[in-house]
Amino acid sequence: MGDPAAFRSGREFAAWLGLTPRHIGTSGRERMLRISKRGDRYLRTLLIHSARAASVHSKAPRKWVLRLAGRRPPKVVVVAMANKMARTIWALLTHDREYQRNFIGYPV
């Protein structure tokens, strides 16, 4: 990954890994395509495998995961979890903080 400050946001980091859908926009119409599969293949694979393990072995999954699982196929849910994990990793490394499970955020 190198320096986390090289990325402007967690979304940019996730896109670099290939965890965000590629989108095409013309004349005000945007279409979301499939996951791009660009970037670091090994790190993306590790994140997806860890997200799959978390979804299978979690005793109390998050509410957003349950809502998404009701609407989308299981593999889409796993990639969405991996995307969120990548964004969390970027935030922790950029702001030099430790992971806290129920962290909400600091007031602005």
Phi, psi and chi 1 to 4 in degrees:
 res  aa     phi    psi   chi1   chi2   chi3   chi4
   1 MET       -  -38.0  171.6 -177.7  171.7      -
   2 GLY    79.7 -139.8      -      -      -      -
   3 ASP   -81.2  121.4 -176.2   21.8      -      -
   4 PRO   -65.6  -21.5   16.9  -24.0      -      -
   5 ALA   -72.0   -8.1      -      -      -      -
   6 ALA   -69.3  -18.7      -      -      -      -
   7 PHE  -105.3  137.1  -57.0  100.1      -      -
   8 ARG   -73.2  -29.5  -70.5 -176.5  -62.8  174.5
   9 SER  -151.6  170.8   65.2      -      -      -
  10 GLY   -66.5  -32.0      -      -      -      -
  11 ARG   -65.5  -39.8 -179.3  168.0  178.0   25.3
  12 GLU   -64.8  -39.5 -169.2  174.3  -65.5      -
  13 PHE   -63.9  -44.8  174.5   60.5      -      -
  14 ALA   -64.0  -36.1      -      -      -      -
  15 ALA   -67.5  -37.3      -      -      -      -
  16 TRP   -63.5  -34.6  176.6   75.2      -      -
  17 LEU   -75.2  -21.1  -74.5  174.3      -      -
  18 GLY    91.7   27.6      -      -      -      -
  19 LEU  -102.2   -0.1  -71.2  170.7      -      -
  20 THR  -109.9  148.7   58.3      -      -      -
  21 PRO   -67.8  143.8   -8.4   15.6      -      -
  22 ARG   -78.4  136.8 -166.0  170.2  154.5 -143.2
  23 HIS  -127.3  147.0   44.6  -68.6      -      -
  24 ILE  -119.4  132.3  -63.3  175.1      -      -
  25 GLY  -130.4  125.2      -      -      -      -
  26 THR  -136.2  136.6   58.3      -      -      -
  27 SER    47.4   45.4   66.3      -      -      -
  28 GLY    82.4   -1.7      -      -      -      -
  29 ARG  -107.7  122.3  -60.9  174.4   73.6 -163.8
  30 GLU  -108.9  136.1  -73.4 -162.9   18.1      -
  31 ARG  -119.5  130.6  -73.3 -177.0   28.5 -160.7
  32 MET   -90.5  125.2  -61.2  -61.9  -86.3      -
  33 LEU   -99.5 -161.6  -59.2  174.7      -      -
  34 ARG   -79.0  174.4   60.2 -168.1  167.3  100.9
  35 ILE   -62.6  136.2  -60.4  -60.0      -      -
  36 SER   -71.3  -29.6   66.3      -      -      -
  37 LYS    59.5   29.8  -65.8 -173.2 -179.8  172.6
  38 ARG   -97.3  174.5  -64.5 -175.9 -157.2  166.1
  39 GLY    89.0 -155.3      -      -      -      -
  40 ASP   -79.9  105.0 -169.7  -12.9      -      -
  41 ARG   -64.2  -41.3 -176.2  177.9 -173.4  176.2
  42 TYR   -66.0  -47.2 -178.9   67.9      -      -
  43 LEU   -66.2  -39.2 -173.3   54.6      -      -
  44 ARG   -62.5  -41.4 -178.3  179.0   56.2 -108.0
  45 THR   -63.3  -42.7  -57.5      -      -      -
  46 LEU   -61.9  -42.7  -74.2  176.7      -      -
  47 LEU   -65.2  -41.0  -76.6  169.6      -      -
  48 ILE   -68.3  -40.8  -70.3  175.2      -      -
  49 HIS   -65.3  -40.0  -76.6  -38.5      -      -
  50 SER   -68.8  -35.1   61.4      -      -      -
  51 ALA   -67.1  -38.4      -      -      -      -
  52 ARG   -64.7  -42.7 -174.3  175.8  -63.7  119.4
  53 ALA   -64.3  -39.6      -      -      -      -
  54 ALA   -65.6  -37.0      -      -      -      -
  55 SER   -71.2  -32.7   68.6      -      -      -
  56 VAL   -78.3  -41.0  169.9      -      -      -
  57 HIS  -100.3    2.6  -62.7  -67.7      -      -
  58 SER   -72.8  130.0  176.4      -      -      -
  59 LYS   -79.6  -33.9  -68.3 -177.0 -176.9    2.6
  60 ALA  -135.5   86.4      -      -      -      -
  61 PRO   -66.2  153.7   15.0  -19.4      -      -
  62 ARG   -65.1  156.1  -58.9  -71.8 -176.7  149.8
  63 LYS   -63.4  -39.1  -70.1 -179.8 -175.0  177.2
  64 TRP   -65.9  -30.9   70.4  -90.3      -      -
  65 VAL   -69.3  -41.8  173.3      -      -      -
  66 LEU   -65.6  -41.9  -65.7  173.6      -      -
  67 ARG   -64.4  -42.2  -74.3 -166.2  -51.6 -100.2
  68 LEU   -66.4  -38.8 -171.5   61.7      -      -
  69 ALA   -64.8  -26.4      -      -      -      -
  70 GLY   -74.8  -19.8      -      -      -      -
  71 ARG  -109.0  -24.5  -60.6 -171.8  -41.7  -98.8
  72 ARG  -124.7  161.5  -59.6  -77.9 -176.2 -146.9
  73 PRO   -66.3  157.8  -19.0   28.4      -      -
  74 PRO   -58.6  -38.3  -21.1   28.3      -      -
  75 LYS   -67.2  -33.4  -70.8 -176.9 -178.4  179.5
  76 VAL   -67.0  -39.8  172.7      -      -      -
  77 VAL   -63.7  -41.4  174.6      -      -      -
  78 VAL   -64.0  -42.9  167.2      -      -      -
  79 VAL   -68.1  -35.1  172.6      -      -      -
  80 ALA   -64.7  -38.8      -      -      -      -
  81 MET   -66.2  -40.3  -71.3  174.5   64.8      -
  82 ALA   -64.5  -37.7      -      -      -      -
  83 ASN   -61.5  -45.6 -175.1   -3.1      -      -
  84 LYS   -65.8  -37.0 -173.9  158.5 -175.4  158.1
  85 MET   -63.5  -41.1  -69.0  167.7   78.9      -
  86 ALA   -63.6  -41.9      -      -      -      -
  87 ARG   -65.0  -38.1  -69.3  174.9 -177.9 -136.8
  88 THR   -65.9  -42.7  -57.2      -      -      -
  89 ILE   -60.0  -44.7  -70.0  168.1      -      -
  90 TRP   -60.5  -44.5  175.7   84.3      -      -
  91 ALA   -64.3  -42.3      -      -      -      -
  92 LEU   -64.8  -42.8  -68.6  173.0      -      -
  93 LEU   -71.3  -38.3  -69.1  174.2      -      -
  94 THR   -68.3  -42.4  -58.4      -      -      -
  95 HIS   -95.6    3.2  -58.5  -64.4      -      -
  96 ASP    53.3   56.7 -165.1   29.5      -      -
  97 ARG  -124.6  163.2  -64.4 -165.2 -179.8  125.0
  98 GLU   -94.2  154.1  -69.3 -175.8   14.9      -
  99 TYR   -70.5  132.2  178.7   74.9      -      -
 100 GLN  -126.2  124.9  -62.3  172.5    4.7      -
 101 ARG   -57.4  -50.1 -178.6  179.5  163.8  104.5
 102 ASN  -102.7   32.0  -64.9  -39.9      -      -
 103 PHE   -70.0  129.9 -177.3   76.1      -      -
 104 ILE   -99.7  -44.6  -58.5 -135.0      -      -
 105 GLY   144.5  162.9      -      -      -      -
 106 TYR   -91.9  144.3  -67.4  113.4      -      -
 107 PRO   -67.1  142.1   16.6  -23.0      -      -
 108 VAL   -83.2      -  177.8      -      -      -
